[in-house]
Amino acid sequence: MKRLLVPLLAAAALAVPAAASAHFGFGGFAKLSGTGSTFAATSATASGTAVSDKLGTGTFSLSLSTTLSAATTHTGEHGAISCAPSTGTLTLTGATAANHASVAVTGRECTFTKTGGTFVMRAFFGRGTVTGAGTLASLTGKTAKALVVQKGSDNSVRGFVHVRSAFFAHSQDQDNDGD
């Protein structure tokens, strides 16, 4: 059941209003929206708009390779979730082309289907090391976490990429009071 809740919670996080999620105040964060090929295939792509404080309004591209033969499926009372290992490359380019970053991502591509066979959503979530240039050069070597969700039959995608800054790491705020 826990594995079923993770993608559902991730999808709920994407519903946060843009004004509230444009930047968390630490590290780097970009909201993604666009279209792509179906995530149900062994290879998939997605591209569209990336928006963040550091990038401005730029673009993103995602290329995935998924090992569907290694998928595991878990079934519950509300449906089934099937997840397979996936790797790929996520590229972010800012409003100024010199400001860009790429991430070699490793993670899972999951499909949630309701009981009765109705498709609900597909999602890729993973992490990898950032290589940045321009205003994103300071993120080089840091770990990025990415979530890209594909809902519906139009293959539209929404998601985010987050890189936590070492300057604001949890270890510097032992009592969690924000100082």
ABEGO torsion letter per residue (X at the ends): XAAAAAAAAAAAAAABBAAAAABAGBEBBBBBBEBBBBAABABBBBBEBBBBAAAEBBBBBBBBBBBAAABBBBBBAAEBBBBBBBBEBBBBBBABAABBBBBBBBBBBBBBBBBGGBBABBBBBBBBBBBBBEAAAAABGBBBBBBBBBBEAAGBBBBBBBBBBAAABAAABAAGAGX
